[in-house]
Amino acid sequence: MRTMHGQGIGRLTVAQRLTRIEPDLQAIAHQLGDRVFLFGDTPRAADAGVGAILGAVMAAPAPTGLSRRVSGDAKLAAYVARCEAAMG
């Protein structure tokens, strides 16, 4: 937490952190559109990274505002499931 405070993120409230990440989550959903993966029907390196991060957020040991936000988004949750199925 000390490092998080030093770089600034630890100084933000939970609501401020969620507000800050929202455009990123929307950009991922927008990029997905109707695609299976970020750039088409085949997973790429970007999907390995983005899918893994979103999956880790969803698998948080205790529910958080962010884990609820990602899990509650049908498009993002389905994307994570597809990434896990395709890439393990």
C-alpha positions in Angstrom: 0.0 0.0 0.0 2.9 2.3 0.7 4.0 2.1 -3.0 0.4 2.6 -4.1 0.2 5.7 -2.0 3.5 7.0 -3.4 2.4 6.6 -7.0 -1.0 8.2 -6.3 -3.5 5.3 -6.8 -3.6 4.7 -3.0 -4.7 8.3 -2.5 -7.9 7.7 -4.5 -11.2 6.5 -3.0 -12.7 3.3 -4.3 -15.2 5.3 -6.3 -12.5 7.4 -7.8 -10.5 4.3 -8.8 -13.6 2.8 -10.5 -14.3 6.1 -12.3 -10.7 6.1 -13.5 -10.8 2.6 -14.9 -14.3 2.8 -16.5 -13.1 4.3 -19.8 -10.6 1.4 -20.1 -13.3 -1.2 -19.6 -15.5 0.6 -22.1 -12.7 0.7 -24.6 -12.2 -3.1 -24.2 -15.9 -3.7 -24.7 -16.0 -1.4 -27.7 -13.0 -3.1 -29.3 -14.7 -6.4 -28.8 -17.8 -5.3 -30.6 -19.3 -8.5 -32.0 -15.9 -10.2 -32.3 -15.0 -13.3 -30.4 -11.6 -11.9 -29.4 -10.2 -8.4 -29.6 -9.0 -8.7 -33.2 -11.2 -11.4 -34.7 -12.0 -15.0 -34.3 -8.5 -16.1 -33.2 -6.9 -15.2 -29.8 -3.8 -13.0 -30.1 -1.2 -11.9 -27.6 -3.4 -9.0 -26.6 -6.2 -11.4 -25.6 -3.7 -13.4 -23.5 -2.9 -10.2 -21.5 -6.2 -8.5 -21.3 -8.2 -11.7 -20.8 -5.8 -12.8 -18.0 -6.0 -9.4 -16.2 -9.8 -9.3 -16.4 -10.0 -12.9 -15.3 -7.8 -12.1 -12.3 -10.0 -9.2 -11.4 -13.1 -11.4 -11.6 -11.4 -14.1 -9.4 -10.6 -11.7 -6.6 -10.8 -13.6 -3.3 -13.3 -11.1 -1.9 -15.8 -9.1 -4.0 -14.7 -5.6 -4.8 -16.3 -2.8 -6.8 -14.1 -3.7 -9.7 -14.7 -7.4 -9.6 -18.4 -6.8 -9.5 -18.2 -4.3 -12.3 -16.3 -6.8 -14.6 -18.3 -9.9 -13.6 -21.6 -7.9 -14.1 -20.7 -6.9 -17.6 -22.1 -9.7 -19.9 -19.7 -8.8 -22.7 -16.5 -8.7 -20.6 -17.5 -11.8 -18.5 -18.2 -13.8 -21.7 -14.9 -12.6 -23.2 -13.0 -13.8 -20.1 -14.7 -17.2 -20.4 -13.7 -17.5 -24.1 -10.1 -16.5 -23.3 -9.9 -19.1 -20.6 -11.5 -21.8 -22.8 -9.1 -21.0 -25.7 -5.9 -20.4 -23.8 -6.4 -22.1 -20.5 
